[in-house]
Amino acid sequence: MDRLDNTVLEQYVTIQWSALKDVDIFVVDMINGFCKEGAMSDANIMETVPNLDKLLSKFAKKAYFFVDSHEEDAIEFNSFPKHCIK
């Protein structure tokens, strides 16, 4: 897997796993590289967005979003097509 350098991490709020308390929901990879464009995208994923929005609006007081991003030469691309390039 590709490792993020500090320059990239500075763009996002990062937290330690031990700080994750009272989390209602985790949302993983709901980003353009999987939902709208690119080698690993699937337009059908967009059909889940309205339901996810309702779920988050109704039940999630505290949600965390995990996103995939890679450099052009990420090791992951030995196993998967290029996707979610920074």
N, C-alpha and C positions, 0 to 999 in steps of 0.2 A: 504494500500500500504506500501511497505517496504520503510524505510527511509535510505538514505545513510549517513554513518558517515564521519567525516572529513578525515580519512585515504583514503577512496575511492575517495572522491572529489578531493584530492590533485593530483590524477592521471590525472585529466582532467581539461581543461580550463573551468571555469564556468563564466557566465555573468549574470547580472541582466536583467530582461525583459525590463526595461526602456532603456537599451543600444542597444536593437535590432532595429537598424535603417537601412533603405535601404537594407533589406534582400531580396534576390531574391527567395530563396527556402528553405524550411525546409524538411529534410529527416528524417523519423521516422522509427526506428526499422529495418533497413536494416542490420541485423546482423545474425551470424550463428544460433543463437537460434530460429530464425523465418524463415531463408532461407535454412539452410542446415541440421540441426540436432535437435533432441529433440521433446518433446510432442507437441509443438505448431508450428513446422516447416511445410513448404509446399514447395516442390521442384518447383512448378510452379512459385513461387515468383522469383526464379533465372532467369526466362524468362524476367523479367522486368529490370534486371540489365543493359543490353546493351542500352536500351532506356533511362534509368536514367543517364547513363554515357554520352550519347549524349546530353541530356537535360542540365546536369551540365556543360559540355564542351562548349556548344554553348551559353547558356543564363545566367548562374549563375556566377556572379562576387563574390557574397557573399552567401555562403550556410552554414547552421547549421545542424548538425547531432545529433539527439536525440536517445539515446540507452537505452534499458531496461536491468536492471541487478538486481539480488536479492540474498539475503542470503538464506541458506537452509530452514530456518524457517519463510519465509516471509508470512505475513498475506494474501497477495494476493492469496496464494495457497489454501486458503479455498474456493475460487471461481473458480480458474483456475488450470490446471495441472502445475507441476513444470516446469519451463522454465528459460532460461537465468540466470543460477546460476553462481555467481562470481567464 
